[in-house]
Amino acid sequence: MENSQKNNEGKLLEMKLRPVWAEIERARESCRSFLEEIGSSDETRDALCMIASEILENAIKYGHFTSETQEFTFKLESGKDGMLVQAWSPLPSAGIVENLRRLDSIIQWIRSYQSPFQAYLERLKLVAGQPLEDNESGLGLIRIAYEGEAILDFYVNEDDILYVSALQPKLDREQVV
């Protein structure tokens, strides 16, 4: 099994997507096909496709796109450290610092718990108390950490492009002894 894991290192799915919701489904289908090709289990495929969906939803929701034809990049890559899911999208010039602080505080909040499951339960309690019209649950990043068993990170380059990534350390859960 370890041999097949090494053979999959460096395999890459990279896509250019438009900032429209239908593109998430296209990316999910490509993600699923890519993971089938490299022999990932159903459980791993489900987790990584969920991670991809959450990251892409955030890229579309919070990215600063001037039109629906403008593209952003999505990447899924297998490596020696596991599977990396990444999307990068432009940030708005107004409110950039506040948005980054909020993203950083959410990621740090998740990391402050002993396990992502505890953060997930705490967030569910908070969401349960929110009014129905509040459409921002904040569960997406927590789902990535808990359900996807991934490590979240982000950075911004000099062109104000936000790179959000999730590393799932185990390439395939069944391959871990």
N, C-alpha and C positions, 0 to 999 in steps of 0.2 A: 504493500500500500504506500509506503513512504516513497518508493520509486515513482509512482504515478503522481504524487504530490510534487516532486521535483520536476517532472516533465511538464507540469502545468505552470511553472514559474515563468513570469514574463508574458503570459497570454493577456491580450488586451482587447477590450471593446471600447471604442471611442465613437461618440456620436455628436453631431451638431443638431441642436434642437431649437425650435422656435418657442417663444414664451406663451404658448397656448396649452390649455389643459389636456387636449387630445394627444399632445406629444408625450405625455407621461405614459399613456398606454402603449404607444409605439416603443418607447424606451424599455418598458417592463417586458414586452414581448421579446425584444432583442436581448435583454438581460437573461431572461429564462432560456432562450435558445443557446446563448453563449455558455451559460452554466451547464446546460445539458451536454453540449459539445465537450466540455472539459471533465465531464463525469461527476459533477456535484450531486449530492443526495437531494431528495425532494425537500427535506428540512432546510438544508443550506440554501437551495434555490429560493424557497419561500422567504427565508430571512433576508437574503441579499436583495431580492426584488422589492421587499417592503422597505428596506433601507434606501434603495434607489428612489422609490416613489416618494418617500418623506423628504429626501434631500432635494429632489426635483421640484416638489410642491413648494418648498421654501424658496428655491431659486426663482421660481416664477412669481410667487407671492411678494417677495421682498426685493427682487432684482429691479433695477431701473432700466427699463427697455423703452426705446423711443418709438418702436413699432412692432407689430406682430411678425414682421419678416426678419427682425434682428435675431441673430442666433447666439446661443450660449453652448458651452461644452459640458458633456457628461462623459465620465470615464469609469470603467470597471476593470480592475487589473488584478491578476493573481501574482503574488510574489512570495518570497521566502518568509515574510512576516505574516502572510495571510492574504485576505481579499480586501482591496482598497476600492471604495466607492467615492467618487468625487464629482462635484459640479462647480463650475465657476461662472459667475454672473456679475454684471456691472452694478455698482452701488450708486445711489442717488447722491449728488453733491450736498444737498440739504439733508441734515439729520444723520449724516454718516457716523459721527462719533456716538450719538445716542443709540443707533442701531447696533453698532459693534459692541458697545458696552452691554446692551441687553443680551446679545448673543453670547458674549463672554460670561455674563452673570448666570445665564441658563446652564451653560456647559459646566461652569464651576459649581453651581448648585447641584447638578447631577453627580459630579465627582465627590462632593462633600458627604455623600451617603456611603455607607459601608458596601452597599450593593445597589445596582440600578433598580432592583425590584422595590427597595424601600423608597427610592425617589418616585417611582411609578405610582406606588400606593399613596404617597403624600400628594402628588399632583392630582390623582383621581379624587381625593377628598376635596381639594381646592376647586376642581372643575365642577363637582357635584353641587357646590354652593354658589356657582355663578348663575346669573340670569340666562335664560334660554337664548336671548338675542345676542349674547356675547359669543361670537363665532371663533374666537381665538383660544383654543384649549391649552395650547403649549405642550401637547402630548407628543408631537412628532419626534422631537429630539430625544425625549425620554424613551419612546418606543425603540428608537435606533439603539440606544444603550442597553435597554433591558431585553426586549424581544430579539433584537438583532445581535446581541452580545458584542457590540462594537464600541470602539474608542473614538469619540468625536474630537475633531480639531478644526481650526480655521486659521486663515491668514489673509491679509489684503496686500496686493502688490502696489507698486508705485503708480499704476494707472487706475487705481480704485476698483480693481476687480477682486471680488470676494471668492476665495477658494474654501469650500466646506468639504470636509472629508470624514469618512467613517472607515476605520480599519477593523475588520473582523479577524482577530488573530488566528483562528483555526481555519485552515483552508476547507476542511470537511470534518464535521464533528465525529463521524465514525472512524476517522483516521487517527484520532488522538487516543493514546494508550494510557 
